[in-house]
Amino acid sequence: MGIVWTILVGLVIGVIAKFLHPGKDNMGFIATVLLGIAGSFLAGVIGQAMGWYRAGEGAGFIASVVVAIVLLVIYGRLRDKDI
């Protein structure tokens, strides 16, 4: 059940981040899920390093969405450089 929960949370966070980020992001379902999972993971790592969270606690929904939006911005800038 853990992997299914990770995918569902990743999907929700990825969709919200794409909705809040202006512009068009040509990302499919899998990329959106991976974006949300990466946002949650990085928010957890940063939160633990800064002392905001302990291991095993949630990173926080808002922090996960914010980090996912930052990843979308980085992705957009890297994608524009390639063209």
PDB file of N, CA, C and O in Angstrom:
ATOM      1  N   MET A   1       0.813  -1.192   0.000  1.00  0.00           N
ATOM      2  CA  MET A   1       0.000   0.000   0.000  1.00  0.00           C
ATOM      3  C   MET A   1       0.859   1.258   0.000  1.00  0.00           C
ATOM      4  O   MET A   1       0.399   2.321  -0.417  1.00  0.00           O
ATOM      5  N   GLY A   2       2.102   1.148   0.463  1.00  0.00           N
ATOM      6  CA  GLY A   2       2.983   2.305   0.552  1.00  0.00           C
ATOM      7  C   GLY A   2       3.294   2.919  -0.800  1.00  0.00           C
ATOM      8  O   GLY A   2       3.309   4.143  -0.932  1.00  0.00           O
ATOM      9  N   ILE A   3       3.541   2.094  -1.805  1.00  0.00           N
ATOM     10  CA  ILE A   3       3.886   2.625  -3.127  1.00  0.00           C
ATOM     11  C   ILE A   3       2.672   3.252  -3.806  1.00  0.00           C
ATOM     12  O   ILE A   3       2.797   4.240  -4.529  1.00  0.00           O
ATOM     13  N   VAL A   4       1.498   2.670  -3.567  1.00  0.00           N
ATOM     14  CA  VAL A   4       0.272   3.240  -4.139  1.00  0.00           C
ATOM     15  C   VAL A   4       0.008   4.607  -3.510  1.00  0.00           C
ATOM     16  O   VAL A   4      -0.358   5.552  -4.209  1.00  0.00           O
ATOM     17  N   TRP A   5       0.189   4.713  -2.206  1.00  0.00           N
ATOM     18  CA  TRP A   5      -0.005   5.981  -1.508  1.00  0.00           C
ATOM     19  C   TRP A   5       0.990   7.024  -2.017  1.00  0.00           C
ATOM     20  O   TRP A   5       0.620   8.181  -2.214  1.00  0.00           O
ATOM     21  N   THR A   6       2.251   6.627  -2.234  1.00  0.00           N
ATOM     22  CA  THR A   6       3.267   7.540  -2.753  1.00  0.00           C
ATOM     23  C   THR A   6       2.877   8.056  -4.132  1.00  0.00           C
ATOM     24  O   THR A   6       3.033   9.244  -4.413  1.00  0.00           O
ATOM     25  N   ILE A   7       2.376   7.184  -4.989  1.00  0.00           N
ATOM     26  CA  ILE A   7       1.962   7.586  -6.331  1.00  0.00           C
ATOM     27  C   ILE A   7       0.762   8.530  -6.268  1.00  0.00           C
ATOM     28  O   ILE A   7       0.721   9.523  -6.994  1.00  0.00           O
ATOM     29  N   LEU A   8      -0.205   8.234  -5.418  1.00  0.00           N
ATOM     30  CA  LEU A   8      -1.377   9.103  -5.310  1.00  0.00           C
ATOM     31  C   LEU A   8      -1.022  10.488  -4.769  1.00  0.00           C
ATOM     32  O   LEU A   8      -1.490  11.501  -5.289  1.00  0.00           O
ATOM     33  N   VAL A   9      -0.202  10.527  -3.733  1.00  0.00           N
ATOM     34  CA  VAL A   9       0.220  11.819  -3.186  1.00  0.00           C
ATOM     35  C   VAL A   9       1.049  12.574  -4.217  1.00  0.00           C
ATOM     36  O   VAL A   9       0.883  13.782  -4.381  1.00  0.00           O
ATOM     37  N   GLY A  10       1.937  11.873  -4.909  1.00  0.00           N
ATOM     38  CA  GLY A  10       2.742  12.501  -5.959  1.00  0.00           C
ATOM     39  C   GLY A  10       1.881  13.070  -7.073  1.00  0.00           C
ATOM     40  O   GLY A  10       2.160  14.152  -7.589  1.00  0.00           O
ATOM     41  N   LEU A  11       0.840  12.347  -7.441  1.00  0.00           N
ATOM     42  CA  LEU A  11      -0.065  12.823  -8.479  1.00  0.00           C
ATOM     43  C   LEU A  11      -0.786  14.095  -8.027  1.00  0.00           C
ATOM     44  O   LEU A  11      -0.864  15.065  -8.781  1.00  0.00           O
ATOM     45  N   VAL A  12      -1.309  14.091  -6.809  1.00  0.00           N
ATOM     46  CA  VAL A  12      -2.042  15.261  -6.311  1.00  0.00           C
ATOM     47  C   VAL A  12      -1.126  16.476  -6.229  1.00  0.00           C
ATOM     48  O   VAL A  12      -1.500  17.563  -6.669  1.00  0.00           O
ATOM     49  N   ILE A  13       0.053  16.305  -5.676  1.00  0.00           N
ATOM     50  CA  ILE A  13       0.986  17.427  -5.543  1.00  0.00           C
ATOM     51  C   ILE A  13       1.445  17.904  -6.917  1.00  0.00           C
ATOM     52  O   ILE A  13       1.540  19.110  -7.146  1.00  0.00           O
ATOM     53  N   GLY A  14       1.732  16.981  -7.836  1.00  0.00           N
ATOM     54  CA  GLY A  14       2.144  17.362  -9.178  1.00  0.00           C
ATOM     55  C   GLY A  14       1.069  18.120  -9.930  1.00  0.00           C
ATOM     56  O   GLY A  14       1.365  19.102 -10.611  1.00  0.00           O
ATOM     57  N   VAL A  15      -0.174  17.681  -9.816  1.00  0.00           N
ATOM     58  CA  VAL A  15      -1.280  18.355 -10.503  1.00  0.00           C
ATOM     59  C   VAL A  15      -1.493  19.752  -9.928  1.00  0.00           C
ATOM     60  O   VAL A  15      -1.696  20.704 -10.681  1.00  0.00           O
ATOM     61  N   ILE A  16      -1.449  19.884  -8.619  1.00  0.00           N
ATOM     62  CA  ILE A  16      -1.625  21.205  -8.009  1.00  0.00           C
ATOM     63  C   ILE A  16      -0.479  22.130  -8.398  1.00  0.00           C
ATOM     64  O   ILE A  16      -0.710  23.305  -8.683  1.00  0.00           O
ATOM     65  N   ALA A  17       0.739  21.629  -8.416  1.00  0.00           N
ATOM     66  CA  ALA A  17       1.887  22.453  -8.802  1.00  0.00           C
ATOM     67  C   ALA A  17       1.759  22.906 -10.258  1.00  0.00           C
ATOM     68  O   ALA A  17       2.035  24.064 -10.570  1.00  0.00           O
ATOM     69  N   LYS A  18       1.344  22.008 -11.148  1.00  0.00           N
ATOM     70  CA  LYS A  18       1.162  22.389 -12.551  1.00  0.00           C
ATOM     71  C   LYS A  18       0.028  23.394 -12.704  1.00  0.00           C
ATOM     72  O   LYS A  18       0.099  24.278 -13.557  1.00  0.00           O
ATOM     73  N   PHE A  19      -1.015  23.269 -11.889  1.00  0.00           N
ATOM     74  CA  PHE A  19      -2.138  24.203 -11.942  1.00  0.00           C
ATOM     75  C   PHE A  19      -1.722  25.598 -11.485  1.00  0.00           C
ATOM     76  O   PHE A  19      -2.136  26.597 -12.074  1.00  0.00           O
ATOM     77  N   LEU A  20      -0.901  25.667 -10.434  1.00  0.00           N
ATOM     78  CA  LEU A  20      -0.478  26.953  -9.886  1.00  0.00           C
ATOM     79  C   LEU A  20       0.649  27.612 -10.671  1.00  0.00           C
ATOM     80  O   LEU A  20       0.814  28.830 -10.614  1.00  0.00           O
ATOM     81  N   HIS A  21       1.415  26.826 -11.394  1.00  0.00           N
ATOM     82  CA  HIS A  21       2.532  27.360 -12.184  1.00  0.00           C
ATOM     83  C   HIS A  21       2.008  27.910 -13.505  1.00  0.00           C
ATOM     84  O   HIS A  21       1.355  27.192 -14.262  1.00  0.00           O
ATOM     85  N   PRO A  22       2.292  29.188 -13.787  1.00  0.00           N
ATOM     86  CA  PRO A  22       1.800  29.748 -15.050  1.00  0.00           C
ATOM     87  C   PRO A  22       2.557  29.167 -16.242  1.00  0.00           C
ATOM     88  O   PRO A  22       3.715  28.764 -16.122  1.00  0.00           O
ATOM     89  N   GLY A  23       1.901  29.131 -17.364  1.00  0.00           N
ATOM     90  CA  GLY A  23       2.520  28.629 -18.587  1.00  0.00           C
ATOM     91  C   GLY A  23       2.107  27.202 -18.865  1.00  0.00           C
ATOM     92  O   GLY A  23       1.431  26.558 -18.062  1.00  0.00           O
ATOM     93  N   LYS A  24       2.528  26.724 -20.015  1.00  0.00           N
ATOM     94  CA  LYS A  24       2.160  25.383 -20.450  1.00  0.00           C
ATOM     95  C   LYS A  24       3.337  24.445 -20.222  1.00  0.00           C
ATOM     96  O   LYS A  24       4.455  24.708 -20.667  1.00  0.00           O
ATOM     97  N   ASP A  25       3.073  23.370 -19.534  1.00  0.00           N
ATOM     98  CA  ASP A  25       4.082  22.343 -19.286  1.00  0.00           C
ATOM     99  C   ASP A  25       3.636  21.070 -19.977  1.00  0.00           C
ATOM    100  O   ASP A  25       2.624  20.475 -19.605  1.00  0.00           O
ATOM    101  N   ASN A  26       4.377  20.660 -20.964  1.00  0.00           N
ATOM    102  CA  ASN A  26       4.029  19.447 -21.704  1.00  0.00           C
ATOM    103  C   ASN A  26       4.583  18.232 -20.972  1.00  0.00           C
ATOM    104  O   ASN A  26       5.601  17.660 -21.361  1.00  0.00           O
ATOM    105  N   MET A  27       3.892  17.857 -19.910  1.00  0.00           N
ATOM    106  CA  MET A  27       4.296  16.709 -19.110  1.00  0.00           C
ATOM    107  C   MET A  27       3.139  15.718 -19.086  1.00  0.00           C
ATOM    108  O   MET A  27       1.977  16.103 -18.961  1.00  0.00           O
ATOM    109  N   GLY A  28       3.465  14.472 -19.204  1.00  0.00           N
ATOM    110  CA  GLY A  28       2.445  13.439 -19.142  1.00  0.00           C
ATOM    111  C   GLY A  28       2.148  13.022 -17.716  1.00  0.00           C
ATOM    112  O   GLY A  28       2.617  13.639 -16.760  1.00  0.00           O
ATOM    113  N   PHE A  29       1.365  11.971 -17.590  1.00  0.00           N
ATOM    114  CA  PHE A  29       0.940  11.465 -16.293  1.00  0.00           C
ATOM    115  C   PHE A  29       2.130  11.038 -15.435  1.00  0.00           C
ATOM    116  O   PHE A  29       2.228  11.425 -14.270  1.00  0.00           O
ATOM    117  N   ILE A  30       3.024  10.251 -16.001  1.00  0.00           N
ATOM    118  CA  ILE A  30       4.165   9.737 -15.239  1.00  0.00           C
ATOM    119  C   ILE A  30       5.082  10.866 -14.806  1.00  0.00           C
ATOM    120  O   ILE A  30       5.559  10.867 -13.671  1.00  0.00           O
ATOM    121  N   ALA A  31       5.338  11.826 -15.684  1.00  0.00           N
ATOM    122  CA  ALA A  31       6.190  12.960 -15.331  1.00  0.00           C
ATOM    123  C   ALA A  31       5.548  13.808 -14.235  1.00  0.00           C
ATOM    124  O   ALA A  31       6.252  14.335 -13.374  1.00  0.00           O
ATOM    125  N   THR A  32       4.236  13.945 -14.256  1.00  0.00           N
ATOM    126  CA  THR A  32       3.527  14.695 -13.220  1.00  0.00           C
ATOM    127  C   THR A  32       3.643  13.992 -11.873  1.00  0.00           C
ATOM    128  O   THR A  32       3.870  14.640 -10.852  1.00  0.00           O
ATOM    129  N   VAL A  33       3.489  12.681 -11.866  1.00  0.00           N
ATOM    130  CA  VAL A  33       3.638  11.909 -10.634  1.00  0.00           C
ATOM    131  C   VAL A  33       5.068  12.033 -10.107  1.00  0.00           C
ATOM    132  O   VAL A  33       5.277  12.255  -8.915  1.00  0.00           O
ATOM    133  N   LEU A  34       6.043  11.889 -10.993  1.00  0.00           N
ATOM    134  CA  LEU A  34       7.444  12.012 -10.577  1.00  0.00           C
ATOM    135  C   LEU A  34       7.757  13.406 -10.048  1.00  0.00           C
ATOM    136  O   LEU A  34       8.533  13.552  -9.104  1.00  0.00           O
ATOM    137  N   LEU A  35       7.162  14.426 -10.646  1.00  0.00           N
ATOM    138  CA  LEU A  35       7.333  15.790 -10.161  1.00  0.00           C
ATOM    139  C   LEU A  35       6.810  15.923  -8.734  1.00  0.00           C
ATOM    140  O   LEU A  35       7.480  16.507  -7.882  1.00  0.00           O
ATOM    141  N   GLY A  36       5.638  15.396  -8.471  1.00  0.00           N
ATOM    142  CA  GLY A  36       5.061  15.458  -7.131  1.00  0.00           C
ATOM    143  C   GLY A  36       5.857  14.669  -6.113  1.00  0.00           C
ATOM    144  O   GLY A  36       6.044  15.122  -4.984  1.00  0.00           O
ATOM    145  N   ILE A  37       6.329  13.492  -6.498  1.00  0.00           N
ATOM    146  CA  ILE A  37       7.139  12.680  -5.597  1.00  0.00           C
ATOM    147  C   ILE A  37       8.454  13.392  -5.290  1.00  0.00           C
ATOM    148  O   ILE A  37       8.884  13.429  -4.137  1.00  0.00           O
ATOM    149  N   ALA A  38       9.090  13.952  -6.307  1.00  0.00           N
ATOM    150  CA  ALA A  38      10.348  14.677  -6.092  1.00  0.00           C
ATOM    151  C   ALA A  38      10.129  15.904  -5.213  1.00  0.00           C
ATOM    152  O   ALA A  38      10.955  16.202  -4.351  1.00  0.00           O
ATOM    153  N   GLY A  39       9.028  16.614  -5.421  1.00  0.00           N
ATOM    154  CA  GLY A  39       8.724  17.769  -4.587  1.00  0.00           C
ATOM    155  C   GLY A  39       8.531  17.389  -3.136  1.00  0.00           C
ATOM    156  O   GLY A  39       9.025  18.076  -2.242  1.00  0.00           O
ATOM    157  N   SER A  40       7.821  16.303  -2.893  1.00  0.00           N
ATOM    158  CA  SER A  40       7.605  15.833  -1.523  1.00  0.00           C
ATOM    159  C   SER A  40       8.908  15.377  -0.883  1.00  0.00           C
ATOM    160  O   SER A  40       9.188  15.687   0.275  1.00  0.00           O
ATOM    161  N   PHE A  41       9.696  14.642  -1.648  1.00  0.00           N
ATOM    162  CA  PHE A  41      10.962  14.140  -1.125  1.00  0.00           C
ATOM    163  C   PHE A  41      11.907  15.282  -0.768  1.00  0.00           C
ATOM    164  O   PHE A  41      12.473  15.310   0.325  1.00  0.00           O
ATOM    165  N   LEU A  42      12.074  16.217  -1.690  1.00  0.00           N
ATOM    166  CA  LEU A  42      12.979  17.338  -1.432  1.00  0.00           C
ATOM    167  C   LEU A  42      12.475  18.229  -0.299  1.00  0.00           C
ATOM    168  O   LEU A  42      13.274  18.730   0.492  1.00  0.00           O
ATOM    169  N   ALA A  43      11.180  18.430  -0.215  1.00  0.00           N
ATOM    170  CA  ALA A  43      10.624  19.212   0.896  1.00  0.00           C
ATOM    171  C   ALA A  43      10.916  18.521   2.225  1.00  0.00           C
ATOM    172  O   ALA A  43      11.207  19.189   3.217  1.00  0.00           O
ATOM    173  N   GLY A  44      10.842  17.207   2.256  1.00  0.00           N
ATOM    174  CA  GLY A  44      11.161  16.454   3.470  1.00  0.00           C
ATOM    175  C   GLY A  44      12.622  16.551   3.840  1.00  0.00           C
ATOM    176  O   GLY A  44      12.960  16.743   5.008  1.00  0.00           O
ATOM    177  N   VAL A  45      13.500  16.420   2.845  1.00  0.00           N
ATOM    178  CA  VAL A  45      14.942  16.508   3.100  1.00  0.00           C
ATOM    179  C   VAL A  45      15.317  17.904   3.590  1.00  0.00           C
ATOM    180  O   VAL A  45      16.061  18.046   4.561  1.00  0.00           O
ATOM    181  N   ILE A  46      14.807  18.922   2.926  1.00  0.00           N
ATOM    182  CA  ILE A  46      15.108  20.301   3.320  1.00  0.00           C
ATOM    183  C   ILE A  46      14.536  20.589   4.705  1.00  0.00           C
ATOM    184  O   ILE A  46      15.204  21.201   5.538  1.00  0.00           O
ATOM    185  N   GLY A  47      13.315  20.155   4.953  1.00  0.00           N
ATOM    186  CA  GLY A  47      12.688  20.371   6.253  1.00  0.00           C
ATOM    187  C   GLY A  47      13.444  19.702   7.389  1.00  0.00           C
ATOM    188  O   GLY A  47      13.565  20.271   8.474  1.00  0.00           O
ATOM    189  N   GLN A  48      13.956  18.489   7.150  1.00  0.00           N
ATOM    190  CA  GLN A  48      14.737  17.800   8.171  1.00  0.00           C
ATOM    191  C   GLN A  48      16.087  18.464   8.379  1.00  0.00           C
ATOM    192  O   GLN A  48      16.556  18.572   9.512  1.00  0.00           O
ATOM    193  N   ALA A  49      16.717  18.912   7.300  1.00  0.00           N
ATOM    194  CA  ALA A  49      18.017  19.575   7.419  1.00  0.00           C
ATOM    195  C   ALA A  49      17.900  20.902   8.170  1.00  0.00           C
ATOM    196  O   ALA A  49      18.816  21.285   8.897  1.00  0.00           O
ATOM    197  N   MET A  50      16.785  21.600   7.998  1.00  0.00           N
ATOM    198  CA  MET A  50      16.576  22.882   8.663  1.00  0.00           C
ATOM    199  C   MET A  50      15.991  22.705  10.070  1.00  0.00           C
ATOM    200  O   MET A  50      15.854  23.683  10.806  1.00  0.00           O
ATOM    201  N   GLY A  51      15.646  21.478  10.447  1.00  0.00           N
ATOM    202  CA  GLY A  51      15.089  21.215  11.763  1.00  0.00           C
ATOM    203  C   GLY A  51      13.595  21.466  11.869  1.00  0.00           C
ATOM    204  O   GLY A  51      13.062  21.535  12.976  1.00  0.00           O
ATOM    205  N   TRP A  52      12.913  21.602  10.747  1.00  0.00           N
ATOM    206  CA  TRP A  52      11.468  21.841  10.750  1.00  0.00           C
ATOM    207  C   TRP A  52      10.682  20.560  10.957  1.00  0.00           C
ATOM    208  O   TRP A  52       9.580  20.583  11.504  1.00  0.00           O
ATOM    209  N   TYR A  53      11.263  19.410  10.509  1.00  0.00           N
ATOM    210  CA  TYR A  53      10.586  18.125  10.588  1.00  0.00           C
ATOM    211  C   TYR A  53      11.553  17.097  11.154  1.00  0.00           C
ATOM    212  O   TYR A  53      12.771  17.270  11.111  1.00  0.00           O
ATOM    213  N   ARG A  54      10.980  16.023  11.687  1.00  0.00           N
ATOM    214  CA  ARG A  54      11.778  14.874  12.095  1.00  0.00           C
ATOM    215  C   ARG A  54      11.534  13.756  11.090  1.00  0.00           C
ATOM    216  O   ARG A  54      10.567  13.782  10.329  1.00  0.00           O
ATOM    217  N   ALA A  55      12.429  12.777  11.103  1.00  0.00           N
ATOM    218  CA  ALA A  55      12.279  11.627  10.209  1.00  0.00           C
ATOM    219  C   ALA A  55      10.965  10.922  10.507  1.00  0.00           C
ATOM    220  O   ALA A  55      10.626  10.700  11.670  1.00  0.00           O
ATOM    221  N   GLY A  56      10.233  10.574   9.474  1.00  0.00           N
ATOM    222  CA  GLY A  56       8.971   9.884   9.616  1.00  0.00           C
ATOM    223  C   GLY A  56       7.760  10.803   9.625  1.00  0.00           C
ATOM    224  O   GLY A  56       6.631  10.330   9.499  1.00  0.00           O
ATOM    225  N   GLU A  57       7.968  12.087   9.770  1.00  0.00           N
ATOM    226  CA  GLU A  57       6.856  13.031   9.721  1.00  0.00           C
ATOM    227  C   GLU A  57       6.661  13.487   8.285  1.00  0.00           C
ATOM    228  O   GLU A  57       7.588  13.439   7.476  1.00  0.00           O
ATOM    229  N   GLY A  58       5.474  13.921   7.980  1.00  0.00           N
ATOM    230  CA  GLY A  58       5.192  14.441   6.642  1.00  0.00           C
ATOM    231  C   GLY A  58       5.916  15.756   6.417  1.00  0.00           C
ATOM    232  O   GLY A  58       6.118  16.530   7.352  1.00  0.00           O
ATOM    233  N   ALA A  59       6.300  16.003   5.194  1.00  0.00           N
ATOM    234  CA  ALA A  59       7.028  17.238   4.877  1.00  0.00           C
ATOM    235  C   ALA A  59       6.118  18.444   4.879  1.00  0.00           C
ATOM    236  O   ALA A  59       6.585  19.583   4.913  1.00  0.00           O
ATOM    237  N   GLY A  60       4.857  18.207   4.844  1.00  0.00           N
ATOM    238  CA  GLY A  60       3.916  19.318   4.768  1.00  0.00           C
ATOM    239  C   GLY A  60       3.452  19.480   3.334  1.00  0.00           C
ATOM    240  O   GLY A  60       4.253  19.533   2.401  1.00  0.00           O
ATOM    241  N   PHE A  61       2.159  19.556   3.185  1.00  0.00           N
ATOM    242  CA  PHE A  61       1.570  19.616   1.851  1.00  0.00           C
ATOM    243  C   PHE A  61       1.979  20.882   1.113  1.00  0.00           C
ATOM    244  O   PHE A  61       2.323  20.829  -0.068  1.00  0.00           O
ATOM    245  N   ILE A  62       1.944  22.013   1.797  1.00  0.00           N
ATOM    246  CA  ILE A  62       2.270  23.287   1.147  1.00  0.00           C
ATOM    247  C   ILE A  62       3.729  23.318   0.737  1.00  0.00           C
ATOM    248  O   ILE A  62       4.050  23.764  -0.364  1.00  0.00           O
ATOM    249  N   ALA A  63       4.619  22.852   1.603  1.00  0.00           N
ATOM    250  CA  ALA A  63       6.051  22.831   1.274  1.00  0.00           C
ATOM    251  C   ALA A  63       6.306  21.930   0.070  1.00  0.00           C
ATOM    252  O   ALA A  63       7.134  22.259  -0.779  1.00  0.00           O
ATOM    253  N   SER A  64       5.616  20.811  -0.015  1.00  0.00           N
ATOM    254  CA  SER A  64       5.788  19.898  -1.148  1.00  0.00           C
ATOM    255  C   SER A  64       5.354  20.549  -2.454  1.00  0.00           C
ATOM    256  O   SER A  64       6.022  20.401  -3.477  1.00  0.00           O
ATOM    257  N   VAL A  65       4.237  21.270  -2.421  1.00  0.00           N
ATOM    258  CA  VAL A  65       3.761  21.947  -3.628  1.00  0.00           C
ATOM    259  C   VAL A  65       4.735  23.058  -4.032  1.00  0.00           C
ATOM    260  O   VAL A  65       5.026  23.226  -5.216  1.00  0.00           O
ATOM    261  N   VAL A  66       5.234  23.808  -3.059  1.00  0.00           N
ATOM    262  CA  VAL A  66       6.174  24.895  -3.364  1.00  0.00           C
ATOM    263  C   VAL A  66       7.447  24.337  -4.002  1.00  0.00           C
ATOM    264  O   VAL A  66       7.936  24.886  -4.990  1.00  0.00           O
ATOM    265  N   VAL A  67       7.977  23.269  -3.454  1.00  0.00           N
ATOM    266  CA  VAL A  67       9.191  22.675  -4.030  1.00  0.00           C
ATOM    267  C   VAL A  67       8.896  22.111  -5.418  1.00  0.00           C
ATOM    268  O   VAL A  67       9.745  22.203  -6.305  1.00  0.00           O
ATOM    269  N   ALA A  68       7.722  21.532  -5.627  1.00  0.00           N
ATOM    270  CA  ALA A  68       7.355  21.018  -6.953  1.00  0.00           C
ATOM    271  C   ALA A  68       7.262  22.167  -7.962  1.00  0.00           C
ATOM    272  O   ALA A  68       7.647  21.996  -9.119  1.00  0.00           O
ATOM    273  N   ILE A  69       6.760  23.333  -7.546  1.00  0.00           N
ATOM    274  CA  ILE A  69       6.704  24.489  -8.445  1.00  0.00           C
ATOM    275  C   ILE A  69       8.114  24.955  -8.785  1.00  0.00           C
ATOM    276  O   ILE A  69       8.391  25.308  -9.931  1.00  0.00           O
ATOM    277  N   VAL A  70       8.999  24.959  -7.805  1.00  0.00           N
ATOM    278  CA  VAL A  70      10.397  25.327  -8.066  1.00  0.00           C
ATOM    279  C   VAL A  70      11.008  24.352  -9.073  1.00  0.00           C
ATOM    280  O   VAL A  70      11.734  24.768  -9.976  1.00  0.00           O
ATOM    281  N   LEU A  71      10.723  23.072  -8.924  1.00  0.00           N
ATOM    282  CA  LEU A  71      11.226  22.086  -9.897  1.00  0.00           C
ATOM    283  C   LEU A  71      10.643  22.321 -11.285  1.00  0.00           C
ATOM    284  O   LEU A  71      11.336  22.126 -12.283  1.00  0.00           O
ATOM    285  N   LEU A  72       9.380  22.738 -11.365  1.00  0.00           N
ATOM    286  CA  LEU A  72       8.782  23.068 -12.662  1.00  0.00           C
ATOM    287  C   LEU A  72       9.488  24.254 -13.305  1.00  0.00           C
ATOM    288  O   LEU A  72       9.723  24.252 -14.514  1.00  0.00           O
ATOM    289  N   VAL A  73       9.824  25.255 -12.519  1.00  0.00           N
ATOM    290  CA  VAL A  73      10.543  26.420 -13.051  1.00  0.00           C
ATOM    291  C   VAL A  73      11.909  25.991 -13.574  1.00  0.00           C
ATOM    292  O   VAL A  73      12.308  26.395 -14.667  1.00  0.00           O
ATOM    293  N   ILE A  74      12.619  25.189 -12.817  1.00  0.00           N
ATOM    294  CA  ILE A  74      13.932  24.697 -13.261  1.00  0.00           C
ATOM    295  C   ILE A  74      13.789  23.872 -14.527  1.00  0.00           C
ATOM    296  O   ILE A  74      14.579  24.019 -15.460  1.00  0.00           O
ATOM    297  N   TYR A  75      12.780  22.998 -14.565  1.00  0.00           N
ATOM    298  CA  TYR A  75      12.528  22.185 -15.754  1.00  0.00           C
ATOM    299  C   TYR A  75      12.248  23.059 -16.979  1.00  0.00           C
ATOM    300  O   TYR A  75      12.762  22.795 -18.066  1.00  0.00           O
ATOM    301  N   GLY A  76      11.440  24.089 -16.798  1.00  0.00           N
ATOM    302  CA  GLY A  76      11.118  24.984 -17.898  1.00  0.00           C
ATOM    303  C   GLY A  76      12.342  25.729 -18.420  1.00  0.00           C
ATOM    304  O   GLY A  76      12.500  25.899 -19.629  1.00  0.00           O
ATOM    305  N   ARG A  77      13.195  26.165 -17.524  1.00  0.00           N
ATOM    306  CA  ARG A  77      14.408  26.875 -17.952  1.00  0.00           C
ATOM    307  C   ARG A  77      15.369  25.945 -18.669  1.00  0.00           C
ATOM    308  O   ARG A  77      15.976  26.335 -19.666  1.00  0.00           O
ATOM    309  N   LEU A  78      15.517  24.723 -18.179  1.00  0.00           N
ATOM    310  CA  LEU A  78      16.395  23.756 -18.851  1.00  0.00           C
ATOM    311  C   LEU A  78      15.844  23.354 -20.207  1.00  0.00           C
ATOM    312  O   LEU A  78      16.604  23.164 -21.157  1.00  0.00           O
ATOM    313  N   ARG A  79      14.520  23.223 -20.303  1.00  0.00           N
ATOM    314  CA  ARG A  79      13.894  22.847 -21.567  1.00  0.00           C
ATOM    315  C   ARG A  79      14.067  23.966 -22.596  1.00  0.00           C
ATOM    316  O   ARG A  79      14.306  23.688 -23.771  1.00  0.00           O
ATOM    317  N   ASP A  80      13.950  25.222 -22.172  1.00  0.00           N
ATOM    318  CA  ASP A  80      14.097  26.351 -23.092  1.00  0.00           C
ATOM    319  C   ASP A  80      15.527  26.511 -23.579  1.00  0.00           C
ATOM    320  O   ASP A  80      15.740  27.005 -24.686  1.00  0.00           O
ATOM    321  N   LYS A  81      16.514  26.107 -22.784  1.00  0.00           N
ATOM    322  CA  LYS A  81      17.903  26.195 -23.210  1.00  0.00           C
ATOM    323  C   LYS A  81      18.212  25.228 -24.347  1.00  0.00           C
ATOM    324  O   LYS A  81      19.028  25.523 -25.220  1.00  0.00           O
ATOM    325  N   ASP A  82      17.556  24.078 -24.328  1.00  0.00           N
ATOM    326  CA  ASP A  82      17.823  23.041 -25.334  1.00  0.00           C
ATOM    327  C   ASP A  82      17.348  23.463 -26.722  1.00  0.00           C
ATOM    328  O   ASP A  82      17.889  22.981 -27.717  1.00  0.00           O
ATOM    329  N   ILE A  83      16.369  24.334 -26.817  1.00  0.00           N
ATOM    330  CA  ILE A  83      15.787  24.691 -28.104  1.00  0.00           C
ATOM    331  C   ILE A  83      16.548  25.802 -28.743  1.00  0.00           C
ATOM    332  O   ILE A  83      16.199  26.237 -29.841  1.00  0.00           O
TER     333      ILE A  83
END
